Amino acid sequence: PDDAFSQVAYVKGAFFLHFLEQRYGRKAFDAFLRDYFGHFAFRSIVTEDFLAYLDEKLASKHPEAATKAEIDEWVYGEGLPATLVVPVSDAFERVSAEQARWLAGEIEAGALPSAAWSTHEWLHSIETLPASLTQTQFAALDAAFDLTHAQNAEIAFAWYMQAIRGGYEPAMPALEAFLMRVGRGKFIYRLYGALKDNGRLAFAGRVYAAARPGYHPIAQRRIDETLR
């Protein structure tokens, strides 16, 4: 399961669907999706079932849109194909520009124009914080936005990863509570790994001993190995 639920399925898979939508058009692709979910409801299928259905319902009706070789490269090839449709947006650039102004001392943390930021913009802002972030800067962000107690798990996770790296102690009690109540692998695997890598093995071991009974057996085995 740890190999199956990877960036191949989540990221490359999403780009593949975007490729199909772009080539066949939104109207035809939306109709295909509705039919697909209805046809295969409550069933398990394999790759070849999907490809046969894609050919019957979409590809054969629009042969000019995409070649079999292009589709096969997405499904069976390694990495990202040359037909990748690259998303284009300046949203992250604008977030980075405002962050740079704050880091340079030109504006206060509370003046960051974050009211309209999406979760992804918040994640970009947090994940790109420099390793040189001072405790004063950590505290300023926390005071302005209470990131230590963020209700959005993605934002909280990103903040805790930075707090672990930067040694921001005020976030540690909330991190412990997060690890006690959240069992999703994408969060807990990296958090325990970061704790170990940043000299907090004792903290990680203590929290894990209490949290372990509530984790899935797959998570238990993986974290057992991480903290061994």
trRosetta pair geometry for C-beta under 8 A, 3 or more apart (Angstrom, degrees):
i j d omega theta_ij theta_ji phi_ij phi_ji
1 4 5.6 -56 -140 36 35 111
1 5 6.1 5 172 5 72 108
1 218 5.9 -38 62 -133 133 159
2 5 6.9 -63 -134 50 23 88
2 6 7.7 60 154 -66 51 94
2 185 7.4 -143 -110 179 87 157
2 218 7.0 -180 -49 176 97 120
2 222 6.7 135 -85 -86 145 136
3 6 6.2 -27 -173 -33 35 126
4 9 6.7 41 160 -34 61 141
5 9 6.1 -66 -128 46 40 143
5 10 7.4 50 -172 -35 65 109
5 185 7.8 100 95 65 133 139
6 9 6.1 105 54 15 56 91
6 10 7.2 -141 108 12 29 97
7 10 5.8 -68 -128 57 38 95
7 11 4.3 -6 -170 18 84 122
7 12 6.7 85 138 -10 72 88
8 11 7.4 -16 -65 51 9 82
8 12 5.0 -25 -152 34 44 128
8 13 7.0 70 138 -31 50 91
9 12 7.4 15 -30 55 9 88
9 13 4.8 7 -174 -20 40 138
10 13 6.1 8 -62 39 5 112
10 14 6.5 3 163 -19 46 110
11 14 5.9 -54 -148 32 24 108
11 15 6.6 19 154 -13 61 106
12 15 5.6 -55 -148 40 35 111
12 16 6.2 42 151 -26 67 103
12 74 7.7 166 169 -166 100 78
12 80 6.5 -147 -115 -91 96 80
13 16 5.5 -51 -149 30 32 115
13 17 6.7 29 154 -15 64 102
14 17 5.9 -53 -151 36 33 108
14 18 6.4 35 149 -19 65 106
15 18 5.4 -53 -148 38 35 116
15 19 6.3 44 150 -26 66 101
15 80 6.7 -16 106 -133 162 110
15 84 5.8 -15 177 -136 132 90
15 85 7.1 177 -162 46 83 76
16 19 5.5 -49 -151 30 32 115
16 20 6.6 30 151 -16 64 102
16 74 4.7 122 -119 178 107 130
16 75 7.6 91 -137 -70 147 62
17 20 5.7 -51 -149 36 35 111
17 21 6.3 36 152 -19 66 105
18 21 5.7 -53 -146 38 32 112
18 22 6.2 31 155 -20 65 108
18 85 5.4 -131 129 58 110 123
19 22 5.9 -59 -148 37 27 109
19 23 6.2 18 158 -13 65 111
19 66 7.8 90 148 -105 99 145
19 74 6.5 -154 61 -94 155 147
19 83 6.0 74 -141 126 130 105
19 84 7.1 -77 -77 -119 116 34
19 85 5.7 174 -90 -5 64 106
20 23 6.0 -60 -143 41 28 105
20 24 5.9 -6 172 10 68 115
20 29 5.9 134 127 -122 91 124
20 54 7.8 -87 -128 -146 140 123
20 58 7.6 31 -170 143 114 155
20 66 7.4 -66 -114 -12 61 160
21 24 6.8 -70 -130 52 20 87
21 25 7.6 -75 -179 104 52 9
21 26 6.1 33 -171 -93 97 59
21 29 4.4 -168 -111 99 64 174
22 85 5.1 133 -18 -70 164 157
23 65 4.4 109 157 168 95 99
23 66 4.5 35 168 -50 158 111
24 28 4.6 -111 154 89 101 123
24 29 4.9 125 83 -60 114 92
24 32 7.4 17 119 -6 156 143
24 58 5.8 -21 -122 -174 158 113
24 62 5.6 131 -126 67 87 158
24 65 5.1 56 -86 -180 63 162
24 66 7.3 -56 -52 -4 86 113
25 28 4.9 71 70 21 97 103
25 29 6.4 179 83 -8 44 95
25 65 7.9 -103 -8 -118 84 135
26 29 5.9 -65 -137 44 25 106
26 30 5.9 27 165 -23 66 109
27 30 6.2 -55 -145 33 22 108
27 31 6.7 19 156 -14 58 108
28 31 5.9 -59 -153 37 31 111
28 32 6.4 34 150 -21 65 107
28 58 6.6 120 153 -135 108 93
28 61 7.8 -166 -154 97 129 125
28 62 6.6 59 169 -35 166 146
29 32 5.4 -51 -149 35 35 115
29 33 6.4 38 153 -22 66 103
29 58 7.3 53 -102 -131 58 137
30 33 5.7 -52 -149 33 32 112
30 34 6.6 32 154 -18 64 103
31 34 5.9 -53 -150 35 32 110
31 35 6.4 28 154 -14 65 109
32 35 5.9 -62 -150 42 30 109
32 36 6.0 35 153 -27 67 109
32 54 7.6 54 -173 -124 134 63
32 57 5.5 135 -127 124 91 118
32 58 4.7 15 -102 -71 144 122
33 36 5.5 -52 -142 33 30 116
33 37 6.5 24 162 -14 65 104
34 37 6.4 -58 -150 37 27 104
34 38 6.4 21 155 -12 62 113
35 38 5.8 -64 -148 43 29 110
35 39 5.8 28 159 -22 69 112
35 57 6.0 -169 97 -156 144 151
36 39 6.0 -58 -142 36 24 108
36 40 6.3 -13 172 13 62 112
36 53 6.4 113 -116 138 89 137
36 57 7.5 -169 -67 69 84 160
37 40 6.8 -72 -135 53 22 86
37 41 6.4 55 159 -70 61 86
38 41 5.9 -23 -151 -26 28 115
39 53 6.9 165 95 -139 151 138
40 43 5.0 -109 -170 59 68 112
40 45 5.6 -53 -143 -24 133 134
40 49 7.6 112 -105 141 129 127
40 53 7.7 -62 -46 -67 119 170
45 49 3.7 -116 -171 80 112 148
45 50 6.2 127 122 -47 129 78
46 49 5.3 106 54 3 60 102
46 50 7.6 -122 106 -2 36 89
47 50 5.8 -59 -158 35 36 111
47 51 6.3 28 152 -16 71 108
47 75 6.3 127 -167 -174 122 122
48 51 5.6 -53 -142 39 36 110
48 52 6.2 39 158 -22 67 105
49 52 6.0 -56 -148 35 27 110
49 53 6.4 22 156 -14 63 109
50 53 5.9 -63 -151 40 29 107
50 54 6.1 31 153 -22 67 109
51 54 5.5 -51 -143 36 32 115
51 55 6.3 33 157 -20 64 105
51 71 7.3 132 -132 141 99 126
51 75 6.7 1 -79 -87 119 172
52 55 5.9 -55 -150 36 29 110
52 56 6.3 25 155 -16 64 109
53 56 5.8 -55 -142 39 31 109
53 57 5.8 0 170 6 68 117
54 57 6.7 -71 -132 50 19 90
54 58 5.5 -45 -168 44 60 114
54 59 5.7 52 138 -16 81 111
54 71 7.3 169 122 -160 143 147
55 58 7.4 -64 -95 56 9 70
55 59 4.6 -45 -120 53 50 122
55 60 5.5 62 168 -31 69 99
56 60 6.3 -4 -121 18 22 129
57 61 7.3 -35 160 -3 29 125
58 61 6.2 -81 -156 39 20 106
58 62 6.6 -34 171 27 62 108
59 62 6.7 -87 -144 59 25 75
59 63 7.0 62 162 -96 66 53
59 65 7.5 -130 -129 61 57 110
59 66 6.7 -77 -123 69 95 97
59 68 7.5 85 177 -83 147 72
59 71 7.0 -41 -98 -42 141 158
60 63 6.6 9 -147 -67 33 89
62 65 4.2 26 134 -9 113 124
62 66 7.9 46 107 18 100 76
66 70 5.0 -116 -172 76 92 133
66 71 5.9 94 136 -49 123 96
67 70 4.7 102 57 1 80 100
67 71 7.2 -150 95 0 46 84
68 71 5.8 -58 -150 41 35 108
68 72 6.0 34 154 -19 69 110
69 72 5.7 -55 -141 40 29 111
69 73 6.3 36 156 -27 63 103
70 73 5.8 -52 -152 28 29 114
70 74 7.0 29 150 -17 60 101
70 81 7.1 121 -158 161 69 158
70 83 5.4 57 -156 -29 111 162
71 74 5.8 -54 -159 32 36 112
71 75 6.4 20 152 -9 69 111
72 75 5.8 -63 -141 45 34 103
72 76 5.4 -18 178 25 75 115
72 77 7.3 93 127 -28 64 95
73 76 7.1 -67 -114 58 17 77
73 77 4.1 8 -165 -15 60 141
73 81 4.6 92 126 -100 120 133
73 83 7.4 112 80 17 131 117
74 77 6.8 10 -43 34 11 105
74 81 5.7 -71 -76 -7 67 136
74 83 7.5 -68 -61 66 104 119
77 81 6.1 84 75 -74 147 96
80 84 4.8 26 164 -67 112 139
81 84 5.9 157 73 -38 64 79
89 92 6.9 88 100 3 98 86
90 93 4.6 -53 -166 41 72 121
90 94 6.0 76 135 -27 86 96
91 94 6.0 -58 -155 33 30 109
91 95 6.6 28 150 -16 65 105
91 118 7.8 0 177 25 147 114
91 120 7.7 54 113 101 139 111
91 121 5.9 -96 157 -89 111 108
92 95 5.5 -52 -148 37 38 113
92 96 6.1 39 153 -21 69 105
92 121 7.0 -157 -92 -117 58 70
92 124 4.8 -129 -127 -160 98 162
93 96 5.7 -53 -146 37 31 112
93 97 6.4 36 153 -24 63 104
94 97 5.6 -49 -148 31 32 114
94 98 6.7 28 154 -14 63 103
95 98 6.0 -59 -154 38 31 106
95 99 6.2 32 150 -20 66 109
95 117 6.9 85 -103 -119 116 117
95 121 5.0 -178 -75 -163 143 93
95 124 5.4 93 90 95 151 122
95 125 5.2 -108 173 -69 120 92
96 99 5.5 -54 -145 38 33 114
96 100 6.2 38 154 -24 66 103
96 124 7.4 -76 -56 147 85 114
96 125 8.0 -159 -77 -100 49 63
96 128 6.5 -44 -105 109 95 159
97 100 5.7 -51 -150 31 30 113
97 101 6.9 33 150 -20 61 101
98 101 5.6 -49 -154 30 37 114
98 102 6.7 35 150 -16 65 102
98 107 7.7 -42 -166 50 77 146
98 112 5.5 108 149 -142 122 80
98 113 6.0 -116 -120 28 156 91
99 102 5.7 -55 -154 36 36 110
99 103 6.2 32 152 -17 69 107
99 112 7.3 35 -83 -123 56 124
99 125 5.6 178 -75 -139 129 85
99 128 7.0 99 106 92 169 113
99 129 7.7 -125 -167 -92 133 64
100 103 5.7 -53 -142 39 32 110
100 104 6.1 29 157 -16 65 110
101 104 5.9 -62 -148 41 27 108
101 106 4.3 -76 -171 63 82 124
101 107 5.1 35 132 11 110 109
102 105 7.8 50 178 -65 32 20
102 106 7.2 -86 -73 52 24 77
102 107 5.4 -58 -88 71 67 90
102 108 7.5 -2 -129 132 92 12
102 109 6.0 77 -153 -95 132 54
102 111 7.6 173 -92 67 98 91
102 112 5.9 -17 -58 -73 139 104
103 130 7.0 84 -134 7 145 122
103 137 7.5 34 -116 -136 69 144
107 111 4.1 -117 177 81 113 133
107 112 7.0 139 112 -63 129 56
108 111 4.8 98 58 -3 76 105
108 140 7.3 -134 -170 -172 75 123
108 144 7.6 161 142 -87 92 135
109 112 6.1 -26 -174 -11 46 111
109 137 7.8 145 -71 -156 124 64
109 140 4.2 153 -17 144 141 100
109 141 5.1 -143 -150 -84 143 50
109 143 7.2 104 74 65 140 89
109 144 4.1 -150 115 -16 108 151
109 145 7.5 -110 151 -12 112 98
110 143 7.9 -61 -58 105 103 89
110 144 4.1 -155 -77 -128 71 114
112 125 7.8 93 -179 -148 147 148
112 144 7.4 92 25 140 107 152
113 116 7.1 -13 152 31 90 95
113 117 7.8 132 113 -43 64 97
114 117 4.6 -38 -157 1 65 128
114 121 7.9 177 -138 117 74 116
114 122 7.1 73 -156 -93 112 88
114 125 7.6 -37 -107 -23 113 172
114 145 6.9 -22 88 -97 162 131
117 121 3.9 -132 -159 91 93 127
117 122 5.2 116 133 -53 128 78
117 125 7.3 -20 -152 -14 155 136
118 121 4.9 101 49 6 71 100
118 122 7.1 -129 99 -1 40 87
119 122 5.6 -56 -151 38 34 113
119 123 6.2 35 152 -21 68 105
119 152 6.1 -158 -118 -174 111 152
119 154 5.9 61 -180 76 122 136
119 155 6.5 -116 -146 -51 84 102
120 123 5.5 -50 -145 35 33 113
120 124 6.4 37 153 -21 64 102
121 124 5.6 -48 -147 33 34 113
121 125 6.4 36 152 -21 63 104
122 125 5.7 -55 -151 34 32 113
122 126 6.3 21 157 -12 67 108
122 152 7.7 80 86 78 154 151
122 155 5.2 -19 127 -108 134 115
122 158 7.8 147 128 60 85 149
123 126 6.0 -59 -144 42 30 104
123 127 5.7 20 164 -13 69 116
123 154 6.2 -45 -80 146 121 110
123 155 6.7 -115 -73 -94 73 65
123 158 5.3 -176 -133 -62 73 162
124 127 6.2 -59 -132 43 23 104
124 128 6.0 6 171 -5 62 118
125 128 6.7 -74 -146 43 17 98
125 129 7.5 42 151 -53 56 86
126 129 6.0 -28 -166 -17 37 112
126 147 7.3 155 -103 -151 127 145
126 155 6.9 134 -11 -151 154 70
126 158 4.2 98 102 132 137 121
126 159 5.6 -77 -150 -74 142 65
126 162 6.1 -126 177 -20 89 142
127 158 5.5 -74 -61 -153 84 119
127 161 7.8 16 -109 79 74 132
127 162 7.8 -141 -102 -58 35 112
129 133 5.2 7 163 -55 111 142
129 162 5.5 44 58 -132 135 141
130 133 5.6 147 72 -44 72 79
131 165 6.8 -90 -127 151 81 124
131 166 7.5 -173 -157 -84 50 86
133 137 5.0 -121 -167 85 82 130
133 138 6.0 99 142 -56 114 83
133 162 7.3 13 45 -180 153 113
133 166 5.4 -39 75 -114 106 145
134 137 4.7 98 55 6 77 100
134 138 7.1 -131 100 -3 44 85
135 138 5.4 -46 -147 34 37 116
135 139 6.2 36 154 -18 66 106
135 166 7.6 165 -82 153 61 108
135 167 7.6 -54 -83 93 101 92
135 168 6.6 159 -125 -108 74 75
136 139 5.8 -57 -149 38 29 110
136 140 6.3 33 151 -24 64 105
137 140 5.5 -48 -143 31 34 114
137 141 6.6 33 158 -15 64 102
138 141 6.2 -62 -157 37 28 106
138 142 6.2 22 153 -15 65 113
138 162 7.9 179 -115 130 103 109
138 163 7.1 108 -150 -108 130 75
138 166 6.0 171 -73 119 134 144
138 168 4.4 -152 -178 -107 156 129
138 170 7.9 156 132 40 116 111
139 142 5.6 -59 -144 41 32 112
139 143 6.0 34 157 -22 68 107
139 168 7.9 -177 -56 -144 65 110
139 170 7.3 86 -101 17 84 147
140 143 5.8 -52 -144 35 28 110
140 144 6.3 22 158 -15 62 110
141 144 5.9 -63 -148 39 28 107
141 145 6.1 -31 174 30 67 109
141 147 6.1 -6 136 1 100 133
142 145 7.0 -84 -131 58 20 71
142 146 6.5 53 -176 -108 61 27
142 147 5.5 -95 -107 36 64 90
142 148 5.4 30 -140 -17 116 105
142 168 7.8 161 -43 178 139 138
142 170 6.7 111 155 93 171 135
142 171 7.5 -133 -102 -68 138 97
143 146 7.8 22 -144 -63 13 59
145 150 7.9 10 139 -81 96 100
146 149 5.1 -38 164 50 102 98
146 150 7.0 152 113 -65 74 60
147 150 5.2 -5 -154 -41 48 113
147 155 6.8 -117 -146 153 87 103
147 156 7.4 166 173 -106 68 52
147 159 4.3 179 154 -115 114 152
148 156 8.0 57 -173 -134 22 84
148 159 6.7 -141 -82 137 40 139
148 163 7.5 83 -103 -76 88 152
148 170 6.3 -74 -89 123 159 94
148 171 4.6 -141 -119 -110 105 79
148 174 4.8 134 167 26 89 157
149 156 7.9 -27 179 -108 12 111
149 174 5.8 -120 -81 -122 63 144
150 155 4.4 -110 160 100 156 111
150 156 4.2 -162 69 -68 104 79
150 159 6.3 131 4 8 132 144
151 156 7.6 149 15 -44 4 121
152 155 4.1 58 85 17 111 111
152 156 6.5 171 84 -14 55 86
153 156 5.5 -54 -141 40 32 113
153 157 6.0 38 158 -24 66 106
153 178 7.9 141 -136 -150 82 110
153 182 6.4 143 -139 -115 126 144
153 184 7.6 75 155 32 148 140
153 187 6.7 -67 166 -80 109 149
154 157 5.9 -53 -149 34 26 112
154 158 6.6 25 154 -17 62 106
155 158 5.8 -54 -148 36 32 110
155 159 6.3 30 154 -17 65 108
156 159 5.8 -60 -150 39 30 111
156 160 6.2 28 155 -19 67 107
156 174 7.6 -121 -156 146 113 116
156 178 6.1 -176 144 -110 131 141
157 160 5.8 -57 -146 37 29 109
157 161 6.5 33 155 -22 64 103
157 178 7.7 172 -81 173 65 146
157 187 4.8 -108 -109 -127 133 100
157 190 7.8 70 -178 74 112 121
157 191 7.1 -103 -145 -63 85 113
158 161 5.8 -52 -153 31 31 113
158 162 6.8 26 151 -13 62 105
159 162 5.8 -58 -155 39 34 109
159 163 6.1 36 149 -22 68 108
159 171 6.8 -153 138 -134 99 144
160 163 5.2 -51 -140 37 36 115
160 164 6.3 41 157 -23 66 100
160 171 6.1 -176 -110 156 66 128
160 174 7.6 -137 -89 101 108 95
160 175 4.7 131 -137 -106 122 105
160 178 6.5 -116 -62 53 157 160
160 191 6.2 1 118 -119 128 113
161 164 6.0 -50 -150 32 29 111
161 165 6.6 24 153 -13 61 108
161 190 6.7 -16 -98 134 119 115
161 191 7.0 -107 -80 -97 76 69
161 194 5.7 -158 -135 -80 73 171
162 165 5.7 -58 -148 41 33 110
162 166 5.8 8 161 0 70 117
162 168 7.4 22 117 8 78 132
163 166 6.1 -67 -134 52 25 96
163 167 7.8 -119 173 57 54 8
163 168 4.0 -87 -141 56 80 112
163 171 3.7 -60 -149 61 161 152
163 172 7.3 -160 144 -58 127 60
163 175 6.8 -150 85 -56 137 132
164 167 7.9 27 180 -65 24 35
164 175 7.4 122 -62 -127 97 161
164 191 7.3 164 -39 -151 152 68
164 194 4.6 89 105 135 152 118
164 195 5.9 -93 -142 -79 134 59
164 198 5.3 146 158 41 90 156
164 200 6.8 -108 -149 18 96 146
165 194 6.8 -66 -55 -168 79 117
165 198 6.1 -135 -102 -93 41 145
167 198 7.7 -158 -67 169 75 124
168 171 5.0 46 105 8 105 114
168 172 7.9 -180 101 -35 61 80
169 172 5.5 -35 -161 -4 51 120
170 173 7.9 -47 -177 22 42 96
171 174 5.6 -68 -164 49 56 109
171 175 5.6 62 140 -31 84 107
172 175 5.3 -52 -142 35 34 116
172 176 6.4 39 157 -23 65 100
172 203 7.2 -72 -157 -158 121 146
173 176 5.6 -50 -151 31 33 113
173 177 6.6 31 152 -16 64 104
174 177 5.6 -52 -149 37 36 112
174 178 6.3 44 149 -25 66 103
175 178 5.4 -51 -149 33 33 116
175 179 6.5 30 155 -16 65 104
175 191 7.2 179 -167 -163 106 128
176 179 5.9 -57 -150 38 30 108
176 180 6.5 31 151 -22 63 108
176 203 7.9 -103 -83 -180 105 99
176 207 5.1 -137 -133 -109 84 124
177 180 5.5 -57 -150 35 33 115
177 181 6.4 5 162 -2 67 111
178 181 6.5 -75 -146 45 25 92
178 182 5.5 -16 175 14 69 122
178 187 7.7 -111 155 160 112 134
178 191 7.8 -152 105 -126 119 168
179 182 6.7 -62 -108 52 22 88
179 188 6.2 109 -132 -119 81 97
179 191 6.4 -151 -87 112 108 146
179 192 7.7 109 -129 -64 131 87
179 207 5.2 48 92 158 144 130
179 208 7.5 -67 160 -77 133 58
179 211 5.3 -81 139 -69 89 165
180 207 7.1 -108 -59 -166 84 93
180 210 6.6 -25 -109 112 103 110
180 211 5.0 -129 -107 -95 52 104
180 214 7.5 67 -173 44 54 148
182 187 5.6 -28 134 87 131 149
182 188 6.6 -179 108 -56 90 102
183 188 6.5 -22 -149 -19 34 146
183 214 6.2 -131 -74 128 126 89
183 215 5.0 173 -138 -117 110 65
183 216 6.2 121 160 -10 127 85
183 219 6.2 -156 -175 12 90 172
184 187 4.9 65 80 16 94 107
184 188 6.7 147 74 -4 46 95
185 188 6.3 -69 -126 48 29 92
185 189 5.2 27 -178 -22 72 115
185 216 7.9 -55 -56 46 99 125
185 218 7.5 -38 -80 109 132 109
185 219 5.6 -144 -90 -96 87 100
185 222 7.3 48 -136 56 110 156
186 189 7.0 -34 -117 30 13 108
186 190 7.2 -1 170 -1 45 115
187 190 6.8 -86 -166 42 23 98
187 191 6.1 12 158 -16 67 118
188 191 5.6 -58 -139 40 34 111
188 192 6.1 29 166 -14 70 106
188 215 7.2 -144 114 -115 169 126
188 219 6.4 40 81 -159 137 125
188 223 6.9 -44 138 -76 109 131
189 192 6.5 -63 -152 39 22 102
189 193 6.2 20 153 -16 61 114
189 219 7.5 -122 -64 -137 87 85
189 222 6.1 -33 -109 130 107 133
189 223 7.0 -131 -107 -76 60 84
189 226 7.2 171 -153 -55 69 154
190 193 5.4 -57 -144 41 32 114
190 194 6.0 34 157 -22 67 106
191 194 5.8 -53 -145 35 29 109
191 195 6.5 32 154 -20 63 104
192 195 5.6 -50 -148 33 34 114
192 196 6.5 33 155 -16 65 105
192 204 5.3 110 -144 -156 75 122
192 208 6.6 63 -117 -76 127 124
192 223 5.3 40 74 -135 173 104
192 226 5.4 92 116 110 118 145
192 227 6.3 -70 174 -56 120 105
193 196 5.8 -57 -151 37 31 110
193 197 6.1 23 155 -14 67 112
193 226 5.6 -90 -81 -156 76 132
194 197 5.7 -59 -140 43 31 108
194 198 5.9 9 165 -2 67 116
195 198 6.4 -73 -141 48 22 96
195 200 4.2 -84 -167 83 80 110
195 201 6.9 136 132 -82 89 35
195 203 6.1 -123 -165 83 125 103
195 204 3.8 143 113 -68 139 118
196 200 7.2 -88 -66 66 23 66
196 201 5.2 55 -122 -91 68 84
196 204 5.8 -53 -58 22 74 166
196 226 6.4 -162 -9 157 154 92
196 227 6.3 -150 -79 -104 130 65
200 203 4.3 -33 177 39 97 120
200 204 5.7 105 116 -26 84 94
201 204 5.5 -55 -144 40 33 113
201 205 6.1 34 157 -22 67 107
201 227 6.9 143 -152 -147 88 85
202 205 5.8 -53 -145 36 28 111
202 206 6.4 27 156 -19 62 106
203 206 6.0 -58 -150 35 28 109
203 207 6.4 20 158 -11 65 109
204 207 6.1 -61 -147 41 28 105
204 208 5.9 25 158 -19 66 114
204 227 6.0 -159 123 -110 119 121
205 208 5.8 -57 -139 40 27 110
205 209 6.3 35 159 -28 63 104
205 227 5.9 149 -87 -176 79 134
206 209 5.9 -50 -151 25 27 113
206 210 7.2 14 155 -7 59 105
207 210 6.1 -67 -161 41 34 103
207 211 5.8 13 154 -7 73 119
208 211 5.7 -66 -131 49 32 101
208 212 5.5 54 166 -54 71 98
208 223 6.1 -166 -139 149 132 133
208 227 6.2 -144 31 -28 169 167
209 212 6.2 -27 -136 0 19 118
211 214 5.9 -72 -173 44 59 106
211 215 6.4 60 138 -35 86 106
212 215 5.7 -57 -150 22 39 115
212 220 5.8 82 -163 -118 92 97
212 223 7.4 -149 -107 84 93 133
215 219 4.1 -112 173 91 115 125
215 220 5.2 148 94 -59 115 78
215 223 7.2 -10 139 17 171 138
216 219 4.6 91 58 7 81 104
216 220 7.0 -143 95 -9 42 86
217 220 5.3 -49 -144 32 36 117
217 221 6.5 36 159 -19 67 101
218 221 6.0 -54 -152 34 30 108
218 222 6.5 24 154 -15 64 109
219 222 5.8 -59 -146 39 32 108
219 223 6.0 19 162 -10 70 110
220 223 6.3 -64 -142 43 24 99
220 224 6.0 34 157 -28 63 108
221 224 5.6 -50 -146 30 27 117
221 225 6.7 25 156 -17 60 105
222 225 5.9 -59 -159 34 31 109
222 226 6.5 31 147 -21 66 107
223 226 5.1 -48 -143 35 42 116
223 227 6.0 19 164 -3 73 108
224 227 6.7 -73 -146 48 21 92
224 228 6.3 45 153 -57 61 97
225 228 5.7 -31 -147 -7 30 120
